[in-house]
Amino acid sequence: MSQTFGMEAPREHTGTPRRPPARYLVTIDSGGYRVARLFLENREQVGEFDAAVEEVGAMIKNLVPQMGALGPEWDLALRGHSTAERAGAEVYALDI
């Protein structure tokens, strides 16, 4: 049994910089499923999840997607996807 009582006091915050916000949300077919992938401004992926979750709908509400992710800026970020999948991708520029 513990000799302490109550809850532990919160630790001091460290001064580490925060990660920049996601700038792009790409919905793309992947093996028969639609996935949503979050990217930073430099096209570094920071998240991936099922595109059917309601949070995706909330993030893209009132945004108009760019159809297709065939540009050279997406080559490295989407290298595991076929040309057909990339052509059918929807790219949303998120409000920061």
MIVEXVO-993398 format. One record per residue: x, y, z of N, C-alpha, C, CB in turn; residue in three letters; residue number from 1. Coordinates in Angstrom, 3 decimals, m for minus. Last residue first. Glycine has a CB too. Layout:
<zakols>
X Y Z X Y Z X Y Z X Y Z ALA NUM
...
</zakols>
This chain:
<zakols>
m5.603 27.661 m40.189 m4.650 27.618 m39.071 m5.050 28.656 m38.055 m3.191 27.857 m39.552 ILE 96
m7.644 25.551 m42.039 m7.469 26.875 m41.460 m6.544 26.755 m40.281 m8.819 27.500 m41.042 ASP 95
m6.274 23.254 m44.413 m6.934 23.540 m43.147 m6.657 24.967 m42.695 m6.482 22.552 m42.077 LEU 94
m6.956 22.291 m47.535 m6.053 23.209 m46.833 m6.787 23.650 m45.575 m5.635 24.454 m47.739 ALA 93
m7.453 19.026 m48.636 m8.057 20.172 m47.952 m6.962 20.996 m47.288 m9.108 19.707 m46.900 TYR 92
m7.638 16.992 m51.346 m6.682 17.712 m50.509 m7.369 18.955 m49.949 m5.397 18.095 m51.317 VAL 91
m8.596 13.820 m52.208 m9.118 15.158 m51.954 m8.170 15.831 m50.962 m10.601 15.112 m51.402 GLU 90
m7.642 11.501 m54.793 m7.485 12.087 m53.457 m8.136 13.470 m53.398 m5.989 12.184 m53.079 ALA 89
m7.556 10.383 m57.276 m8.853 10.457 m56.603 m8.810 11.079 m55.220 m9.429 9.103 m56.497 GLY 88
m4.847 10.374 m57.829 m5.737 11.175 m58.681 m7.102 11.357 m58.032 m5.899 10.517 m60.058 ALA 87
m3.929 8.519 m55.973 m3.548 9.925 m55.822 m4.431 10.836 m56.663 m2.085 10.121 m56.207 ARG 86
m5.006 6.200 m57.084 m5.409 6.623 m55.746 m5.097 8.104 m55.530 m4.705 5.769 m54.677 GLU 85
m3.619 6.167 m59.526 m5.086 6.247 m59.517 m5.597 6.714 m58.159 m5.703 4.882 m59.870 ALA 84
m0.994 5.858 m58.670 m1.360 7.076 m59.384 m2.869 7.260 m59.389 m0.824 7.041 m60.820 THR 83
m0.946 4.448 m55.320 m0.878 4.370 m56.781 m1.271 5.717 m57.390 m1.801 3.238 m57.317 SER 82
1.057 5.186 m52.437 m0.226 5.140 m53.134 m0.019 5.109 m54.637 m1.095 6.338 m52.746 HIS 81
3.421 5.635 m51.169 2.852 4.287 m51.076 1.537 4.121 m51.810 2.654 3.926 m49.648 GLY 80
4.014 8.374 m51.402 4.746 7.413 m52.234 4.179 5.996 m52.183 6.184 7.380 m51.813 ARG 79
3.099 10.772 m50.398 2.118 9.756 m50.803 2.757 8.665 m51.647 0.971 10.401 m51.579 LEU 78
5.388 12.297 m49.846 4.380 12.107 m48.803 3.413 10.972 m49.122 3.606 13.389 m48.598 ALA 77
6.757 12.394 m52.317 7.351 11.722 m51.166 6.295 11.384 m50.114 8.444 12.595 m50.550 LEU 76
4.799 13.773 m53.985 5.465 12.522 m54.363 6.007 11.752 m53.161 6.596 12.812 m55.323 ASP 75
3.702 16.235 m53.542 3.091 15.102 m52.842 3.803 13.778 m53.122 1.634 14.984 m53.234 TRP 74
5.016 17.985 m55.179 5.106 18.235 m53.737 4.530 17.084 m52.913 4.380 19.526 m53.387 GLU 73
4.307 17.260 m57.758 5.581 16.763 m57.229 5.742 16.995 m55.725 6.724 17.421 m57.961 PRO 72
0.773 16.389 m57.861 1.902 17.301 m57.981 3.161 16.744 m57.344 1.563 18.627 m57.359 GLY 71
m1.436 14.873 m57.379 m0.474 14.360 m58.352 0.761 15.241 m58.505 m1.141 14.207 m59.685 LEU 70
m3.849 14.618 m55.909 m2.576 14.953 m55.256 m1.452 14.417 m56.130 m2.495 14.357 m53.793 ALA 69
m7.234 15.612 m56.427 m5.993 15.006 m56.880 m4.783 15.523 m56.133 m5.814 15.241 m58.343 GLY 68
m8.935 18.592 m55.977 m9.029 17.201 m56.393 m7.690 16.722 m56.945 m10.137 17.025 m57.444 MET 67
m9.122 20.435 m53.130 m8.432 20.373 m54.420 m8.468 18.902 m54.794 m6.929 20.957 m54.357 GLN 66
m12.260 21.056 m51.448 m10.996 20.347 m51.671 m10.415 20.611 m53.051 m11.197 18.860 m51.487 PRO 65
m13.474 23.624 m49.487 m13.550 23.047 m50.832 m12.223 22.359 m51.117 m13.867 24.145 m51.920 VAL 64
m15.083 23.634 m46.325 m13.851 23.739 m47.109 m14.053 23.059 m48.456 m12.649 23.108 m46.351 LEU 63
m17.306 23.204 m44.700 m17.232 24.465 m45.457 m15.918 24.655 m46.207 m17.432 25.625 m44.525 ASN 62
m15.558 20.873 m42.800 m16.839 21.563 m43.004 m16.579 22.928 m43.639 m17.614 21.723 m41.654 LYS 61
m13.340 19.488 m42.135 m13.445 19.924 m43.527 m14.747 20.653 m43.826 m13.315 18.740 m44.443 ILE 60
m13.603 18.894 m39.420 m12.416 19.607 m39.880 m12.583 20.189 m41.279 m11.226 18.685 m39.858 MET 59
m16.000 17.454 m39.296 m15.903 18.736 m38.603 m14.719 19.550 m39.114 m15.777 18.517 m37.096 ALA 58
m15.307 15.167 m40.736 m16.373 16.035 m41.217 m16.325 17.411 m40.585 m17.710 15.406 m40.952 GLY 57
m13.416 14.152 m38.973 m13.000 14.556 m40.318 m14.044 15.506 m40.900 m12.807 13.312 m41.243 VAL 56
m14.978 13.480 m36.805 m14.011 14.569 m36.655 m13.514 15.061 m38.002 m12.834 14.120 m35.804 GLU 55
m16.419 11.210 m37.483 m17.088 12.506 m37.546 m16.143 13.691 m37.398 m18.135 12.579 m36.486 GLU 54
m14.741 8.936 m39.712 m15.027 9.434 m38.364 m15.581 10.852 m38.445 m13.752 9.398 m37.478 VAL 53
m14.001 8.096 m42.221 m15.433 8.099 m41.914 m15.754 8.645 m40.522 m15.977 6.701 m42.036 ALA 52
m11.301 7.860 m42.572 m11.918 9.096 m43.056 m13.401 9.178 m42.726 m11.728 9.217 m44.548 ALA 51
m9.264 6.698 m40.011 m10.382 6.378 m40.890 m11.082 7.677 m41.292 m11.380 5.399 m40.194 ASP 50
m5.999 8.297 m39.978 m7.141 7.647 m39.363 m8.219 7.413 m40.405 m7.685 8.485 m38.197 PHE 49
m2.900 9.713 m39.162 m3.663 8.942 m40.144 m4.781 8.233 m39.414 m2.757 7.923 m40.910 GLU 48
m0.446 12.363 m38.834 m1.576 11.562 m38.367 m2.250 10.837 m39.511 m2.584 12.437 m37.646 GLY 47
1.635 13.692 m39.962 1.565 13.718 m38.505 0.378 12.921 m37.966 1.481 15.151 m38.020 VAL 46
3.915 13.812 m42.670 2.683 13.245 m42.118 2.737 13.240 m40.588 2.457 11.811 m42.652 GLN 45
5.072 16.715 m44.173 5.417 15.644 m43.232 4.123 15.137 m42.612 6.422 16.143 m42.124 GLU 44
4.709 18.921 m45.801 4.167 17.618 m46.250 4.664 16.450 m45.400 4.542 17.371 m47.711 ARG 43
5.226 21.329 m44.637 6.301 20.718 m45.440 5.950 19.314 m45.933 7.584 20.656 m44.625 ASN 42
2.921 21.774 m43.104 3.167 22.618 m44.283 4.218 21.999 m45.209 3.620 24.020 m43.846 GLU 41
1.859 18.412 m42.216 2.349 19.749 m41.914 2.544 20.516 m43.215 3.671 19.687 m41.105 LEU 40
m1.073 16.397 m42.658 0.283 16.775 m43.028 0.593 18.185 m42.543 0.475 16.677 m44.545 PHE 39
m3.137 13.566 m42.102 m2.806 14.951 m41.766 m1.342 15.225 m42.065 m3.115 15.246 m40.285 LEU 38
m5.359 11.578 m43.897 m3.974 11.750 m43.465 m3.714 13.235 m43.253 m2.975 11.150 m44.506 ARG 37
m7.920 9.281 m43.898 m7.600 10.698 m43.804 m6.191 10.804 m43.253 m8.630 11.472 m42.905 ALA 36
m8.981 6.716 m46.164 m8.266 7.170 m44.977 m8.046 8.672 m45.060 m6.918 6.428 m44.824 VAL 35
m11.174 4.344 m47.290 m10.838 5.765 m47.394 m10.178 6.180 m46.084 m12.115 6.644 m47.696 ARG 34
m10.207 1.148 m48.552 m10.771 1.988 m47.496 m10.345 3.431 m47.722 m10.324 1.498 m46.092 TYR 33
m8.821 m0.214 m50.496 m10.265 m0.364 m50.454 m10.958 0.446 m49.368 m10.596 m1.785 m50.275 GLY 32
m6.154 0.599 m50.111 m6.530 m0.805 m49.962 m8.028 m1.017 m49.826 m5.839 m1.388 m48.773 GLY 31
m7.096 3.671 m49.757 m5.925 2.879 m49.389 m6.378 1.446 m49.136 m5.204 3.474 m48.129 SER 30
m8.013 6.834 m51.016 m8.278 5.402 m50.926 m6.979 4.674 m50.619 m8.914 4.867 m52.237 ASP 29
m7.899 9.803 m49.016 m7.394 9.009 m50.135 m7.749 7.545 m49.919 m5.862 9.182 m50.292 ILE 28
m7.834 13.067 m47.959 m8.606 11.832 m47.919 m8.260 11.069 m49.194 m10.166 12.108 m47.800 THR 27
m5.695 15.112 m46.219 m5.874 14.425 m47.494 m6.716 13.185 m47.246 m4.500 14.053 m48.144 VAL 26
m5.232 18.203 m44.902 m5.902 16.936 m44.643 m6.180 16.323 m46.000 m7.225 17.120 m43.797 LEU 25
m2.601 20.419 m43.940 m3.368 19.733 m44.990 m4.015 18.466 m44.438 m2.458 19.385 m46.192 TYR 24
m1.504 21.402 m41.594 m1.918 22.354 m42.630 m2.802 21.715 m43.686 m0.703 22.962 m43.292 ARG 23
m1.265 21.088 m38.111 m1.449 20.423 m39.402 m2.011 21.433 m40.394 m2.393 19.184 m39.273 ALA 22
0.965 23.315 m36.304 m0.348 22.736 m36.599 m0.369 22.065 m37.971 m1.431 23.817 m36.532 PRO 21
4.190 22.299 m34.929 3.336 23.206 m35.710 1.998 22.538 m36.029 4.048 23.632 m37.020 PRO 20
4.691 21.332 m31.546 4.709 20.950 m32.954 3.810 21.914 m33.724 4.242 19.467 m33.147 ARG 19
6.198 23.629 m29.222 5.116 22.767 m29.673 5.280 22.450 m31.151 3.753 23.423 m29.413 ARG 18
9.326 23.551 m27.504 8.415 24.135 m28.487 7.353 23.125 m28.908 9.194 24.629 m29.715 PRO 17
9.687 23.202 m23.983 9.891 22.659 m25.318 8.890 23.271 m26.297 9.761 21.125 m25.304 THR 16
9.838 23.912 m21.298 9.809 24.966 m22.305 10.008 24.460 m23.716 10.848 25.981 m22.001 GLY 15
7.623 22.040 m19.230 8.920 22.238 m19.861 8.776 23.285 m20.959 9.476 20.901 m20.433 THR 14
5.898 22.640 m16.218 5.882 22.561 m17.675 7.292 22.785 m18.205 4.896 23.597 m18.280 HIS 13
6.208 20.601 m13.323 6.421 21.865 m14.009 6.396 21.645 m15.515 7.752 22.504 m13.576 GLU 12
3.554 18.274 m12.491 4.957 18.623 m12.716 5.043 19.976 m13.415 5.671 17.530 m13.554 ARG 11
0.968 18.334 m10.039 1.419 18.389 m11.432 2.879 18.822 m11.523 0.538 19.347 m12.242 PRO 10
1.066 16.106 m7.224 1.064 17.478 m7.742 1.555 17.481 m9.180 1.945 18.406 m6.866 ALA 9
m0.955 13.207 m6.943 0.372 13.796 m7.115 0.245 15.198 m7.685 1.248 12.919 m8.033 GLU 8
m3.701 13.045 m4.662 m3.151 13.006 m6.019 m1.786 13.679 m6.050 m4.110 13.690 m7.019 MET 7
m3.815 11.255 m1.520 m4.298 12.196 m2.521 m3.636 12.004 m3.871 m4.079 13.600 m2.051 GLY 6
m0.842 10.183 0.093 m2.274 10.412 0.122 m2.648 11.410 m0.970 m2.722 10.920 1.512 PHE 5
1.545 7.534 0.333 1.149 8.892 m0.054 m0.363 8.988 m0.036 1.705 9.265 m1.458 THR 4
2.276 4.971 0.732 2.344 5.835 1.907 1.963 7.274 1.591 3.732 5.795 2.496 GLN 3
0.461 2.240 m0.719 1.232 3.473 m0.834 1.179 4.279 0.450 0.722 4.310 m1.996 SER 2
0.839 m1.173 0.000 0.000 0.000 0.000 0.889 1.243 0.000 m0.957 m0.006 1.216 MET 1
</zakols>
